[in-house]
Amino acid sequence: MLVSGTSPRPRSTDDLLDARILQRLERLDVRTRKLFAGKLLGERRSKKRGQSVEFADYRTYVPGDDLRFIDWNVYARLDRLFVKLFLEEEDLAAHIALDASLSMDAGENPTKLLFAARLAAALSAIGLVNHNRVGITVFGLGGSQPMRRLPDLRGRRHLPQIMNFLIDSAWSSRDTSSTRPESIAGDFNNALRTIARLRVGKGVMLVLSDFLIEGGYEAGLKGLAAAGGYDTFCLQVLSPSEIEPERFAQTLTGDLRLTDAESGRAAEVTITAPLIKSYRRRLEQYCADLGAFCAARSMTHLLVRSDTDMETLVLDTLRRRGLLI
């Protein structure tokens, strides 16, 4: 039961992530339950030994950092603690896969797509501030270019580039009014298999989608699992009207003609209280099956409402679920 949303398309980076939230995000970092080899020493310990080290940069000390990497000479001059970063040992890559298919237009203000894009921007900011590599793929765009990819970037100066990429890509298929719905239905599974095949390095994979895939989500997630090298988090974004349709029963009653936003197929239905209850049970089972499928492949599944406060989600929920520290 998808209800088309009315959220305006973001026109600037401030529409995705305002300065107040960004300032609070700087205290966080992306976490992985796995230990991956990378290119920076000082962020995470590597199992590799005997590699060369070359000084690369500083970052502000935060509690829990290895005291061996503090530059005490800088502290003596500035009375502030900085951690030294070195090349050739280890860092962490974070790749964000954002579903921009038409089903993501569902929901109230914000729509699922706008909410997911804001979450992608917030997670990107956390990664860049901590000198991690961050890459973005937007898929489900349809047409001749069903997915767009932004290669890994590092450093907070790239945040405007990532946010502009999200704005330009996620809504690109909506810019052509003559495009038929069935021509822009995204292929979730092919997109994830492509992302797995093209990945560079290892790290955290964040899939932002409603996972309402007509052909099933299994093949795509199996592709990510088979590729290895990822600590995968599947953040399932659903709107309040999808999760609690009874709250919107007054606007969805009687005989209706419903049109699938992606396939363009229509169906005549009669909305009744028993039908809404049946839908609710099926949705709950669908989400439970997705959670079990992810758990069996050591992936983390989290259901997120699109009306969730972004600060609460990032600063509380995602920290408790182990994605952020």
Disulfide bonds with the S-S distance in Angstrom:
none
